[in-house]
Amino acid sequence: MKLATIRSACRSIRACNPRPGSRFSGIPRGCPPVGTTNSRLTLRTASTAASSGTSPTFTANFGKQHGEDDWSEFNRSVGEVVQNTKEAIATLQRRNPGVQPLLVILQAGEDDGVLEINQKIAGKIGVNATQICLAKNCSEDEIVEELLKLNDDPGVHGVFLHLPPASLTSRVLSALRPEKDVDGISDLNIGRLVRGDMSKGFVPPMASAVLDLLGKHDAPLKGKSVLLVGGQGPPRLALQCLIERSGMSVQTNHWNSKNLKTQVMQADAVVMLSAGNADILPSWARPEAVIIRCEPALEPDDDIIELSSSSGLGYLTAAYRAQNVVQSCSRWLQEQQYRPWHLHSLKLQPLNPVPTDIEISRAQTPKPVAQLAEEIGLLPEELEAYGRNKAKVRLSLLDRLHSQPDGKYVLVAGITPTPLGEGKSTVTIGLVQALSAHLKLNSFACLRQPSQGPTFGVKGGAAGGGYAQVIPMEEFNLHLTGDIHAITAANNLVAAAIDARMLHEATQSDKALFNRLVPSVNGVRKFSPIQISRLRRLGINKTDPASLTPQEVSSFVRLDLDPSKITWQRVVDTNDRFLRKITVGQASTEKGQIRETGFDIAVASEIMAILALADSLEDMKSRLARMVVGTSRSGQPVTAEDLGVSGALAVLMKDAIKPTLMQTLEGTPVFVHAGPFANIAHGNSSVLADKLALKLVGRDGYVVTEAGFGADIGMEKFFNIKCRASGLRPNAVVLVATVRALKMHGGGPNVSAGAPLPKEYIDENLSLVAGGCRSNLQKQIQIAHLFGVPVVVALNVFRTDTQAEIDLVCRLAKECGASDAVPCQHWSQGGRGSVELARAVEEAARRPTNFHFLYDTEMPILEKIRTIAQRVYGAEDIELSPEARSKIDYYNQQGYGALPICMAKTHLSLSHMPDRKGAPTGFVLPIRDVRASIGAGFIYPLVGAMSTMPGLPTRPCFYDIDLDPVTEEITGLF
C-alpha cells in the first residue's frame, strides 16, 4: 500500500471516533485493521485487539492422567479474567465516559498471529490496540525512538514489546515508561515485584497465567516444588518470585543440564520456558505432576470458549495483559486528579547583620525543580525543565484540573512609593513563605519577570530581598527562560514587516506586488490562510487568486500605511535614552523611505501586555492578530494580521506563554511570568500564572499576586482590566506601606535614588508618620474599598523604624478602614517574620466580599476616564487636549469604545504632578493624548509626558556587577 493510501485509511478510522491528544486517536471498536508499510515502519490498527504473549505462545499439559476436562480450566480462567476486566472497564467508563484504554504492541516484523488471537480477547473486554511493526532487523535507535513517542502520547495506556530477546536491551527497557510497561519487564517494575510493592507496577501477564493454572490444580500446590526449565531474564525472574511468594519452592534448570531428568521426576509442577524443539519425555514426569509448556507456535482458535491445548495459555496471557492495560488506564486517570501537596520546606538560618541579597541567595541550595513540581502535584509531562532550578509549566494543567475548585486569591499592592520602592515583591515572598513553610498552608506567589533595564540601571532586580527572595536570584533577574527575548524578537519582527511593506508598496505596481505576495509554485498560485483572512475582512469572498478584479487586487496588496500615523516602535531590554527618537531608512537601498521612529523598553511592548492578559494559546494568537500598528491614509486601522505576520508572532511566543516555576528561599513555589509596564500597561503578572496556581493550591490554598506601583495604578488596573480578562475575583488586598514612604507623604523632604536619606527618615518623627497615614494610606485603603475587597496593611519594617512609629502606623491603618495592620520582619527573618501577616490574610480572606468593577465598559470613553480620575485619584475633573478628543472620536468610530481604560500617569503621586505627595485634591487631570492597545484590549490615556524608554543614571548598577571567571559566580546584583 502506498503511503498516501495509508494516511487516507488512517484518517478514515479517526473519523469514526476522534480522540484528541493521541497519535492513535480515533481507533474505534469494530473498525477493521489497517496496514501501513514503508521502508521503516508498518502500522497495524485493530479496534478491539488486546496484545498477545511476549514472544512465544503457550500450551499446558496436565500430566498423563488428565483428560479433556482439564482444558476447561483454561475456559474458566479466561472467562473469569475477561469478566472481571469487563466490570472494571465498565466502572471506569461510567466515571469517565470518554476514556478508552489503548494498548500498543511494538514488534519487529509483520507476524499477525499475535494480533489475531488477542482481537478475540479484546473484543470481549473492550480494549483498543494498535500494532506497530518495525522492520525485522530494526536497530536499537529505531525502537527507542518509537518508545519515546509512545511515552509522550497521553492516549496510550500500555506498551507491549513483542521483540526478540536480543532487542530487549537495557537501553530499550529503560526507555519505556514503567507506568506503560504492562508486561512488567522493565527494571523498575521487576524491582517492585521482587520487593512486593505492586501499587504502581504490573505482574507480568505470562506469570499471572501460569500462576492461575497452578492454582487451579486438583491438589493444592502450596508447599510443593515447581521446576522452571529454560528461559532467562525478567520473565523467568518474575515467575520465580511469584511462585515462591505463593508458598511453593522453585528450582531452575537449563535444557542441556545433566540432572534435568532427575529434577523433573522430583517436581510437582514443571514450567517449560523457551522450549523450542526441546521437550520432556512423558516418562520423566510423575503422573500427578502439572506440566506447562510455552510453545513458539500460535494458531488462533475460532472460538474462545472452546480452547485447545495449543492456544489456551496464550489466550489467558492476553486476558491478563488486557487487565493490566485497564489497570494502567485507571491509574492514569487517578493521576489526572488533583494531588495533595507534600511540600518539603527549606530551613533558614538568618544572620545578623543581614548579608547582601546575592550572598543570602547563594547560601541556600534550592530543591531540584522536578522535586518541587512533584511536591505540589505537577505531573512529569507538565514540566519543561530549563536547567536544574527552573521549568516551564504546560497549560494542559488547566484541562487536567478544570473541575478543581480555585484557592483564595490575594493581591499585594502598595501606597504611593518613594523612588526607592517599598518592597511589594519582598512582602509577597515573605507572605507565601509564612503561609507554606510555617502555617503549612498551600500557597503560590505569582510575580512579574524583571526587565534588565532596571537590573543594570538604578533600581536593581526584583527577586525580593533579604530572607524573602526567589532563588537563584541571578537566574531570576537575568535571562530567566527567555520570555522577554521572545517578546523583543516578535515585536521587532512586526516593526521590520511594517517598514518592508511600506518600501515594497512604494516601489512596485499592484501586479508586481500581487505576484510576489501570492507567488506561483509549480504553476499553482494559492492564497495562504492569513491572506484569505484579509480578503474576508475586505469583503472579498474569493479563494482563487485568478478570480480577483484589478480593484480587488489593489485593495488586497496595498495597506497604504500613513508614515506619520505608525504607532508601532522597536524595543530593546536596555535603558538607552538615545533610542527614544531615531531616524530609519537612510541607506540608499531603502530608496528614500526615511521616517522618524523610536525604541521602547521591551516590557513596554503591547506583546508583553498581551502575554499577561491571554488565557490560552488561542486567545494570545487572536490578540496578536488584532494589534493595530498604524493607520492607512484613508483612516483605517492596519493590524498585524493585515501585515501577514500574526501567525509567525504566535510561533515566536509559543513557549513564552507558559509560566516559569521557581522557588523561594524556604522552598515554596513561585510562578514568574510576564512583566508589563505599570504605567502604559496594567503592570501585573499573567492571568495564566494566576489560574494555574489557583488550581494547584486547592480550595483551601492561597495565591498571592502582585500589582505594580501604588494601589491607584497597579491595583486599579488589576481590578478593572486583569479581573475582567480573567474572570477571577480577589478575596483580599495586602497594602504595603513603609514608615519611610509615610513620612514622605506626611510632609517629609524629597527622596532621591542614589542620594543619602535626609535625617527625617532616619530619626523618629511621629508627626510625619501620622500625616502620611491620614493622607496617602487612608486614600489607598479607600480605593480598595471602592471594589468591595477587604484590606490588610503590611508595614514593611526597616532597621531605622522605631517601635513607636510601627505601633502608630498599625493603629491608624485600622482606624482608616483596614481589616488589620501588622508589622512584617520577613527581610531579616524570612517567613517567620511574616506569620502574623499570614494569619491576618487568612482571616480577611474568609470574609465574604462584595467585589464589583468601578465602571461599566459600555460607558463612553470620556466618562470612564473621568470616573477613574475623580474616584481613584481625587481629581476635580479632567481636561482633554484637542488631539485626545480627536483620538476618542476615532476609537468610537472604529468600535473600540467598550474597551476598559488603562491610565498612563506618574506613579510618584496620586495626581499627575510627581511632587504632590499625600492625597492631593481639587486638581484637574490633563489628558494629553489617548492611545489604544487593541490586541491587549484597553485604551490608554496619557497623563502628561510619559517615557517608555528609561535612561541610565550617572552611576548605574552595572558598575558593581562582575563575574569571577574561575568560579563563574556573579557579584553585585541586588
N, C-alpha and C positions, 0 to 999 in steps of 0.2 A: 504494500500500500504506500502510495506517495505521501510525503509529509503534509502536503496541502489537504489531502483527503483525510489524513489522520486528525488534523486540527479541526476540520469541519465536523468529523464524527464526535470528537470530544465536546465541541461546543453544543452539539445537539443533545448530548446527555446532560450537560449543565442546565440546559433549558428545562429539563424535566423537573428538577428540584434544586434550585440555586441555593447554595450555602456560602455566604461571603466569608472571606478571610482565609480560605484554604485553596491551595493549588489543585486539590482534588475536589473542589466544591461541585455539588450537583451530581453525585453518584447516586442515583435513585435506586431503591429496591425494585427489582423486576425488569430493569433495563438490561439488554444483552451485553456481554463482554465486547469490548472494542480493542483490537490490537493495533499498536502503533510501532513502527520499526524504522530505525535509521541506523547509521553506521555504529552508533554508540549504545543506544538505549532502546529497549522495547517496553512499551507500557500496556499492561492488560488491566482492564477495569471489569469487575464483576459485582453486580449490585448487591447480592446477598452473601458473597463469599466470605467465610472466615478463613483463616490461614490453615495450612497443613502442618504436619510434623517437621521437625528441624531438618532432617535430610532424608533419612530412610523412613519408610512406613513400618508398621509393626503388626505382628500376629501374636497370638498366645496359644499355648498348648497346655492343657491341664492334665498332664500325666496320661499314662496308658489307660487307666480305668475310667476316665471321664469321657462321656459321650456328648451328643449334640446339645443336651440340656445346659452344658457349661457355656455354650455360646450365648445363651440367653442372658448370662451375666453381663456381656457386652451391651446387649439391648437395654437392660435395666440401668446400667451405669450411664450410658449415653443419654437415655431418656431423662434420668434424674438431673444430670448436669444441664441439659438443654432446658428442662422445665424451670429449674432454679434460676438460670440465666435469663430466661424469658420474663420471669417475675421481676427480676432485678432491673431489667431494662424498661419494663412497663412502669415500675415505680419511678425510675429516673426520668422517663418522658412525661409522666404526669406532672412532675415538679418543673421540668424544663422541656416544654413541648417541641422546641426547635432542635433539640440535640439529636445527633445520630452518631453512635460510636463507629469509628473507622479504623481498620487495620490495614497496614501496608506491608506487603510481602516483597522484600528485596531479594532478588535471586540472580544467579549467573546462569545464562541460558534460557531457553524457552519451553521448559518442561511444564505442561499444563495439568499433569495428573494431580499434583498437589492442590491446585486451584479447584479442580472439578469436584474432588471429594469434599472440600471444605465449603463449596457452594451449598451443598445439601444441608450441612450443619448450620451455616449462617442463615439459610432460608427459613429454618425452624426458629431461629433466635431473633433475627432482625439486625444483624451486624453487617455494615458495609465493608467491602475490602477492595483494595487496589493492588494489582500485581505489577511491580516494576522489574522488567527483565533487562539486566545489563548484559553486555557481551560475555560470552562464556569464559573468555580469557581476560576479563576486566582487571584493571590494576587496583591496587590499594587506594590510590588517589581518587579514582573514579567512585569507589564505594564510599569513601569518606565524604566526598563532595555531595553525593546523593543523601547521605545520612544527615549532613548539616542542614540541608534544605528541609528534610522531614522533621528535624528537631525544631525548626523555627515555624513550622506550619501548625497553627492552633487547631486546625481541623483534623489532624492525625493524632489518634489516641494510643496506637500501638504499632510497633515495627517488629517484624519477624525477619531475621537474617537467614534466609534459606540459601546458604552459601557453602562451598566446600570447606572442610576443616582448615585447609591451608590459608584460606582467605579470612578466617576469623582471627586476625592478628590482634595483638594488644592495642594497637592504634585504632583499629576498626571498632573493637569493643568499647574502647574509651570514648570514641566519637559519638556513640549512641547515648542519648539521654536516658538515665536509669528509669525515669518515670514513664518512658515509652517502650522500655525493654520488656515486653510482655512474655518473652521466653525466659527471662530471669538469668541470662548468661553473662551479663556484664560483671566486672569485678565487684562493683559496689553491691549489686543485687545478690551475688553469690555470698559476699561477706555478710550481708543482712541475714541471709538464710542460715548460714553457719552459726551466726550469733543468736538466732532465734527471733530477730526483730523483723516481722513481716508487715509492719504498719505501712511501709512505703514500698516494699519490694514485691516480687512475684515468685510464686512457686512455679518452677519450670513445668509446662503442660505435660511433657512426657513423663516426668517424675510423678505428677499427680495421677496420671492414667495408670501407671504401674502400681502405685500405692492403692488406688481404687480397687484394682483386680486382686491384689494381695489381700486386701481387707475383706473381700467377698468370698474367700476360700472357705470350703466347708468347715475345716478345723481352724480354730484361732491360731494365728501365726506368732502371737506375742511370745517372746522368749525363744522363738525358733531362729534358724540360721538361713540367711539369704546369700547366695553367691552371685557376684556380678562378674560376668565374663566379657573381656574386651572393652572397647570404648576408652575414652580419655577426656580430659578437660572438664569444663563446667558441668555438662550434663551428668557425667558419672559422679562427680563430687556432690552435686545436689542430691542425686538419688541416694547415694550412700548416707548422706547426712540425714535425710528424711526417714529412711528405713530405720536407722539407728534410733532416731527420736521416737519412732513408733513402737519401740520395745523389742526390736529384732536385732540380732547380731549380723554383721556384714563381713564377708570376706571378698577379696577381689583377686582376679587372676587374668592371665592373658591366654590367648588361644594356643600359643606354642609352649605353654607350660607343661612340664613333665608330670606334675602331680594333678593336672586338671581333672582326670577321671576320678581320682580319689576324692577330691573336693566336691565334685558333682554328686557322687554317691552319698556323701555325708550331709548334703544340703537339703533343707526343707523346701527351698524355692531357688530357682535358677533364672537369672535375667541375663539374656544374651544381647550384648550391645555391639553394633557394628560387626555383625557376624560374617557378612559377605558370603562366600561359598562354604565357610566352616560350619560345622554342625556338631551336635552332641548325640551320640548314639542312644536310642531308647533304652538299651540295656543298662546304661550308666545310671539312669535316674531311678530313685525309689518310686514305687507305684503311686504313693500318695503325694509325691512332690509336684509343686507348681512350676511349670516351665513357661517363661515368657520370652518370645523371640522378636527382636527388632529386625525386620526384613527390609532390604532396599527396594523391593518391588512394591508397586502400589497400583492396584486396579480398582477403580470405583465400582461399588455395587449399585444396582438400580434402586434398591430400597433400603433406606437407613434402618428400618425396623427389622430387616432380616439380614443381619451382619454375618459375614463369613469369617473364618479364621484368618483369611489373608488380608482383611482390612479392618477388623474390629478395633484394635488398639489405635489405628490411625484416626478413625472417627472419634474415639474417646479423647485422644490428644487434641484434635481440632476443637472439640467441645470445650475442653479446659482452656485452650488458648482464647477462644471467643469469650469465655468467662473472664479471663484476665483483661481483655480489651474493655469489656463493660466496666470492670473494676477500675481500670485506668481512667476511663471517661468519667466515672463517678468521682474519683479523686481530683481530676482536673476541674470539674465543676465546683468541688468543695474549695479548691484553691482560688477560684474566681471570687469567692465570697470575701467579705471584709475580714481581715485578720487582726486580732487584738495585738497591741504593741507589747514588745518585750525590750524596752529601751534600757540600754546599759549606759548610765551617765559617767562622764569622766570626772575624776576628782580634781579639785583646785586647791592649791596651797598658796593663797595670796601673800605677797611680801609687802613690807612697809620699810622704806618708801616704795611706792608702786613703780616698777620698771617701765621702760618705754613699751609702746604697743607692740612693736615688732619683736622685742625680747620676750614679752609675755606669750605672744602667738607662737614663737619658735620653741618655747619651753614646753608646750603642750603637744603631745603626739595625737593627731586625730585618728579616729577609727577609720579603717578602710571603708570607702563609700558603699561598697557592696554589703558590708556588715550592717551599716546604718540603714540601708534600704530594707534589708531583711527584718531588722528590728521594728520598723514602722509599717510592715505589711506590704511592701512592694514585691512584685514577682520579678525573678531574674530577667525575663523577657521585656519588662517595662523599663529597664535601665540601660543607658548607653554611656559607658564609663569614659571619662576624659582623664586618664591617669588614675592615681590612687585615691585622690581626695575629692573629686567632684564628678558628677554624672548628669546627663540629661535624663529627664523622665518623660516617657512617651504618653501622648494624650489618650491612648487606648485605655488608660486607667479610668478615665471618666465613664467609658462604656461599661467597664467591669463593675464599677461601684455606683452605677447610676441610681440604684434603689437605696443606697446607703444614706441615712439622714446626715445633714450637714452639722458641723460643730458650731460653737459660738464664734461670732465674727467681731473682732475688736480692732478699732482704728487708733493708731498713735498719731496725734497731731501736736501742734505747739503754739505758744504765744508768739507774737511778732518777735523774730530773733534779732540779736546783735549780728554784726558781720562775722562774728566768730562761730555762730551756730550754737544751739543749746543742747544738743545731744539726743535728738529723737531716735536715731539709729541705736545709740547706746542703751537708751531706755527700752526700746523694742527687744533688744537681745537680752538685756538683764531680766526683763519680764518673762520671756519664754524659758530662760534658764531657771528662774524661780518656779514657774509652773510645772515644768517637766522634771528637773533634777531634784527639786526639793519638796514640792507638793505632790509629785508623782501623777500629774495630770497630763494627758496628751496635749502637746501644743506645737505649733509651727510658726516660725517667723517668715514673713514674705517681704523681702527687701528689693530695692532697685539696684541695678548694676551701676557702679560709679563710672563716670566719664574720666578719661585720662587727662582731660583739661585741668580740672581742679587738683587731681592727684599730683601733677607736676607743676601746678600753678601756685596757689596760695592756701587753699582750704585743706588740701591733703585728701586722704582716702575716705571711704565711707563704710568701713567694716565694723564700726563701733569703736570702742576704746577701753583701755584698762583691762579689767577682768570680765568685760562683756563685749566679746568680739566674735566675728565669724572667722574661722580659721580654715586653711592657712591664709593670713591676711594679704600676703604677697600675691597669691593667685586670685583672690577676690578683687583686689584693687587694680590688677594689671589686666591681662587679656581675657581672663576667665575662659569661657568656651567660644569666644569669637563672635558673639552676637552683634556687638557694636561694629565690628569689622564687616559683618554681613550687611548691616544696615547701610554702612558707608558705601559698600560696593553697589548695593541696589539703588541707593539714592543717586549716585554718580552715573549709573547706567542710564537713568531717566534723563539726567542733565545732558549726557552725551547724545542721547536719542533726539532730544529737542534741537540741539544745535545742528546735528547732522541732517535732520529732516528739513530744517529751515534752509540749509545750504542747498540740498538737492532740489527742493521746490523752487528755489530762486534761479537755478541754473539748468533746469530741464523742462521740456514740454510735457503736457498731460500724457501724451502717448508714451514718451520715453519713461516717465515715472511709472506708468501703469505696467509697462513691460518689465521693469526692474522689480517692482513690488509684487507682481504676480508673474514670475518667470515661467517659461515653458521648459518642462523637464521631460525628456524623452518624447517631445512632441505634444505633451499634455500640459495645459495651463489650469491650475486649480487655486482657489482661494484657501488660505489657512483658516482654521476655526475662528481665530481672533479677528480676521478680516471680514468674515461673514457676520460677526457680531457688530462690527462697524457699519456694514451695509444695512443691517436691521435698524440700527439707530438712525440712519439716514432715511429710513423708509423705503429702502430698495430691497424687495423680497426676491432676489435672484441669487442663484448659486453658480451659474455658468458665466465665466468671465467674458465669453464672446457675446453674451446677450446684453451687455450694458450699452446704453446710449452714450454718445460723447459727453452729454451733460452729466450723466451719472458717473462716468469715468472721472470727470473733473472734480465732482463733489467727493468722490471716494479718495482720490490721490492727494487732494490739497487740504491740509489742515489750516493753512493760511494764518499761522500764528502771528500775532502782533508783537514785535520785539519789545515794545515798551510796556507790554502787559503780561510778560512772562513772570510768574511768581515763584518758580522753582529755582533753587540755588544749589550749588555743590556743597559738600560737607567734608569735614576732616575732624578727627577726635583730638584736636590740639588747640590750646588757646593761642590764636595767631591773629592779632589785631590788624595786620597788614593785608589780610584776605577779606576784610569786611567789604571792600569795594575793589573790583578788578575789571580789567578790560580783556575780552576774549576775541579770538578770530583775527589776530593781527598778522598771522603768517600769510604769505602770498597764496598758499594752497587753499586758503579759506575764501578766496575770491571776494574780498571786501566785506564779508559778513561780520563786521565788527559791532560789538554791543557791550554795554556795561552790565556787570552782574556781581556776584559776591559769593562768599562762603559763609555757612553757618557751622557751629559746632555740631558734631554728628548726632548728639542726643536731642538736638532741636529739629531733626528731620521729622516730617509727617509720618514717615515709615516707622519711626520709633513709637509715635503715639498710636499708630495702628497696631503694632505688636502688643502694646499694653492693653488695648481695648478689645482685640479679637477674641472670640470664644471658641474658635475652631480653625483648622487649616482652610476650610471652605470659606468661612467668614473673612479671614485675612485676605484670601485671594480676591474676593469681591470688593473689599475695601481698597486694596491696591489698585484694582481696575478703575475705581471711581475717583481716584485722586485727580484733582484739577491742577494742571501745570501752567495754565495760562489761558488767554482769551484770543479768539480769532479776530480778524479785522472787522468781521460782521457782528462781533459781540457775543459769540457763542463760546461756552467753556470747552476747553480741549483737555481730555483725560489721558491717563497713562494707557488705557485700553485703546484710545484713538491712535496713540503712538505705536501700538502693537507690542508693547514691552511688558504688560502686566503679568503674563504667564512666566516670563523669564524672572521677574521680580519674585514671584512665588517660589520658583526653584531656588533662588539665592537665599530665601528666607525659610525654607522648609525645616531646617534644623534649629534655627533661631527661635521658632515658635515654641519649642519645648523648654520648660523651666529647668534651671540648673539646681541640683541638690548639693548642699554643703552642710556644715555643722557649726555649732557654737563651741566656745572653749569647754563647755561642760557636756558636749556630745549630743546636744539636742538638734533636731533637724531645722534647716533653713532652705527656703526657695529663694534664689536670686534670679530675677527676671525683669527685663525692660528697665528703662531709666529715662523717661521723657522729662524734658524741661518742665519746671513747675510754674514758669511764667507764661510762655506762649502755648504750652500744652498743659495736661492735667496733673502732672507731677506725682503719679502713683505707680506702684509696681503692677504687674499684669493681672488681668482678670483670670487668666488661665492658672497662674500660680495660686491665686486665692481659691479657685474652685477645686483644684487638685488637693490642696491642703485641707480644705473643709471636709472632703470625703475621707481623707486619710486619718484625721484626728478622731473621727467618730462623733456620735451625738453629744457626748459629754466633754469633748475636747475643745481647744481654743486655737483660732488662727489670728495672729497679731500682724497686721499690715500697717505700713507707714505712709503718710502723706507728706509731700514736700512743703517746705517753708512754713508760714504760720497757718493757723486754722482758717483764717479769712481767705486764703488762697488754696492750699492743698486740700483741706478738709471740705471746703465748699465744692470744689471740683470733684472730689471723691464722691460726695453725695449726689450732686446734680448731673454728673457725667458718667463716672465709673459705675455707680449703682444702677443707673438707667441701662447701661450697656450690659451689665452682668445679671441683673435681676436679683442680686444679693442685697440683704438688708442687715446693717450692723446692729450689734447688741449693746455696745458701749464704746465710748471715746475716752482715750487716755490723753490728757492735755499736759504736755511737758512744759515746765517753767523752770527758770533758774533765778536765783537771787540777783545775779548779775544783770540779766535782762529786765527784771522787775525794777531794779534801781534806775536803769536807763529810762524806762517808761515813767518812772516817778519823778523825773527831772534831773537825772544824773548827766554828767558830761558825755560827749560823743565817744564811742568805742570804735577804734580802727584796727583792722587786721595788721599784724606786724608791729604795732606800737605798744609800749607798756601800758597797762591798765592804770587809769587815774586812781588816787588813793580812796575815793568814794566807793570804789568797787572792792577794795581790799579791807577797809575798816568797816566796823559795824555802823549801819545807818538805817534805823528802823523807819524813819520818816520817808526816805526814798522807796523803801520796800513797800510800805503801805500805799504810797501813791501809785506804784505800778500795779499793785493788786486791785485797787479800786478803779483802775482805768483799763489797761490792756487785758489783764487776766479776766476781769469781770466781763468785758465785751466778748472775748473769745469763748467764754462759757455760754454766754447768751446766744452766740452764733450756733453752737452745737444744739442748744435747746430749740432753735428755730426748726430743726429737723426732727425733734422728738426723741433724742437719744441721750441717755444718762452720761454724765461726765465724771471721771476720776482724775484729779490733778496729781501729777507725779512731779515732785520737786527734785530735780537732778542736783544733788548736793555736791558743792565744790569744797576744797580744803579751806578756803577763806571764809566760808559761811559760818556764822555764829549760831548757837542753839536758839538764841532769842529771835534771830531772823527766820530760822526754819520754823519755829513754833508760830510765829506771826503769819507766815505765808499759809500754813496749813489751816489756821483758824479763819483767816479772811477768805480763803478759797471756798470753804464750806459756807460762809456767810454769803458769798457771791453766787451760790447755787450749785456748787459741786456736790456730788453724792458722797465723795470722800476726798481727802487730800493727804498724801503720805510722802515723807522724805525717802529718797532712794540712794543707797550706797553701793550700787552694782559696780561702779567704776573701780572701787577699791576692794570690794568683797565678792564680786560675781553674783550669781543668782541668790545667794544667801542674803545679800543686801537689798533684794527686791521682793522678799517673801511677803512683806506687809502690803506692797503694791499688788502682788498677785492675788492675795486674799480679797483686797478691795475690788479688784476687777472681777473676780469670781462672784462676789456679792452683787455688783452692779449688773453683770450680765444675766443674772437670774431674774431681774426685774422685767416686767412687761414693758415693751417700747411702743411708741406711737409714731413710728417713722413716717415721714412724708417729705416730698420734694418741696423746694422753695417756690417753684413756679411751674406752670403748665407749659410744655413746649409749644403748644398751639398759640400761646400769647405772641403778639408782634415782637420782632427782634428788639425794637426800641424799648418796649415795656419790660422785657426780660433783663436787659442791661440796667434799666432804672431800678428794678427790684433788687438786684444784687448790690448796686451802688448805695441805695438807701438803707436796706435792711441789714446788709452784711458790713459794709464799710462805714456807714454812718453819714454818708453824703446827704446834702440837702437836695441836690438834683444833679443831672448830667448835662453836659454841653457837647454837641456833636459838631465837628468840622464839616464844611461842605463836602469834602471827599468822603467822610464817613457816611453822611446821609446818602450820597450817590451810591456807595457800595451796598448799603442796606436795601435800597430800591432795586439794585441789580440782583441781589441774592433772593429777594422776594419774587422777582420776575422769573428767576431760574428754578424756583420751587424749593429753595433751601431755608425758607423762613421757619420751619418747625424744628430746626436743629437746636440743641442746647448751647449755652453760652460758656466760653472759656476765657475769662478776663485775663488780659496780659498787662500786669502792673507791677510796680516795685514790691518786693517782699519785706522791705525795711520799715514800712508804715502801713497802717490801715488805710491811709489816704494815698494819693498819687505823689505826695511830697515826702521823700525819704527822711527828711529832718523832723517831720511832725510825728512825735512819739506819743505814747499813751493811747487815748481813744479820741482822736480829733472829731469834731462835728462842725456842721454849718458850712462845709466846703462844697464847691461844685466840681464834679469829676469830669475832666476834659477827655473826650473820646477823639483821638487824633485820626484814627483810621479803623476800618473794620475789615478783617480778612477771614478766609474760610479754609478749613481743612476738611474737605468733603469726604475724603476716604476715612479719616479718623472719625468724622461725624460731629463736628462742632464749628461754631462761628467764634472767632476770637477778636474782640475789640482791643485796640492798642491804646493804653492809657499813658500818654506821654511818650518819651523816646525809650524804646526797648531794644537792647542789643542782644542779638542771637549768636554773637561770636565774642567770647571774653578775650581779654588781653592778659599778658604776663606782667606781674609786678616787677619792681626793680630787682628784688631778690626772690626768685621763685623757689619752690620746694626742691627743684632738681639739683640745686647746689649741694644738698645734703644726701642725695641718693647715689649709691655706689654699689658695686658688685665685687666680691672677693673672687678673683679668677681661679683660686685653688679650691676653695670650699663651695663656690657658687652661691654663697649667702649674700642676700640683699641687705643693705643698711640704709637708714634714712627715711624709709617710708613711715607714715603715721596716718 
